Amino acid sequence: MKKKIMVVDDDKMILMMCEFILTKEGYEVITVESGKRCLEYLRDESNPAIDCILLDIEMPLLDGFKTLSSIRHSEKLMKIPVMFLTATATPDTVKEAIRLGVTSYLKKPFLPNELTERVASLLADK
């Protein structure tokens, strides 16, 4: 069975690029454009379980930090590996991400092989 990866980003180009790269690697990719849609999908019992989440930090309304915090505070979701995919990699954002329980961090722009290697590593640890 294919591993399911959710990509959460308000940038449609990033969503399309990640979907293209990861689908080519044999993953099933679900893309959503906001933290709110991510949480709605994850909480809907009728949706298939997600194996890992790639999450942008800077999004309108519900940013990546708040989204990650909600995931980590949910008994049902807390064990899903989450990797921040972000252009924001200051020491403070990295520290906050670690405090909230992020599994991994990949700075934009990234190379396709960096993305696939990180995702494979996330799924191997699961």
C-alpha positions in Angstrom: 0.0 0.0 0.0 1.3 3.5 -0.9 2.3 5.8 1.9 0.1 8.9 2.2 1.8 12.2 2.5 0.0 15.5 3.1 1.5 18.7 1.9 0.2 21.9 3.5 1.2 25.2 1.8 -0.6 28.3 0.7 1.7 28.5 -2.4 0.1 26.5 -5.2 3.4 26.1 -7.0 5.0 24.4 -4.0 1.9 22.1 -3.7 2.2 21.2 -7.4 6.0 20.7 -7.2 5.8 18.5 -4.1 3.0 16.5 -5.5 4.9 15.9 -8.8 8.2 14.9 -7.0 6.5 12.6 -4.4 4.0 11.0 -6.8 7.0 10.1 -9.0 8.6 8.4 -6.0 5.4 6.2 -5.5 3.7 8.1 -2.7 0.1 9.1 -2.6 0.0 12.9 -2.1 -2.9 14.9 -0.6 -2.4 18.7 -0.9 -4.3 21.3 1.1 -3.8 25.1 1.0 -4.2 25.9 4.7 -3.6 24.8 8.3 -7.4 24.8 8.8 -8.0 22.5 5.8 -5.2 20.2 7.1 -6.8 19.9 10.5 -10.3 19.4 9.0 -9.0 16.5 6.8 -7.1 14.9 9.7 -10.1 15.0 12.1 -12.5 13.6 9.5 -12.7 9.9 10.4 -13.8 9.0 6.9 -10.5 10.1 5.4 -7.6 7.6 5.1 -4.8 8.0 7.7 -1.8 10.2 6.7 1.7 8.8 7.1 3.5 12.1 7.3 2.8 15.8 6.9 4.9 18.5 5.1 3.9 21.8 6.6 4.6 25.4 5.7 5.1 27.8 8.6 4.0 31.1 7.0 0.3 30.8 6.0 -2.6 33.1 6.6 -5.1 32.5 9.4 -3.7 29.3 10.9 0.1 29.3 10.6 2.3 26.2 10.7 3.1 26.6 14.4 -0.5 26.6 15.4 -1.3 23.8 13.1 1.6 21.7 14.5 0.5 22.5 18.0 -3.0 21.3 17.3 -1.7 18.1 15.8 0.6 17.4 18.7 -2.2 18.0 21.2 -4.5 15.5 19.6 -4.1 11.9 20.9 -5.2 10.6 17.5 -2.7 12.7 15.5 0.2 13.3 17.8 2.4 10.5 16.4 2.3 11.6 12.7 5.8 12.8 11.6 5.7 16.5 10.6 8.3 18.2 8.6 8.3 22.0 8.2 8.9 23.1 4.6 9.7 26.7 5.0 11.7 29.7 3.8 11.8 30.8 7.5 14.8 29.2 9.2 15.9 31.7 11.8 17.3 30.3 15.1 14.1 31.4 16.8 11.8 29.6 14.3 13.9 26.5 14.5 13.8 26.6 18.3 10.0 27.1 18.4 9.5 24.3 15.9 11.5 21.9 18.1 9.6 23.0 21.2 6.3 22.2 19.4 7.6 18.7 18.4 8.4 19.1 14.7 10.1 15.9 13.4 12.2 17.5 10.7 12.9 20.8 8.9 13.6 21.5 5.2 14.4 25.0 4.0 12.9 26.4 0.8 14.1 26.4 -1.9 15.1 22.7 -1.8 16.2 20.2 -4.4 13.9 17.3 -5.4 16.4 14.7 -4.0 16.5 16.6 -0.6 12.7 16.4 -0.4 12.6 12.7 -1.3 15.4 11.8 1.1 13.9 13.6 4.0 10.5 12.1 3.4 12.0 8.6 3.1 13.8 9.2 6.4 10.6 10.4 8.1 8.7 7.3 7.0 11.5 5.0 8.0 11.5 6.4 11.6 7.7 5.8 11.8 
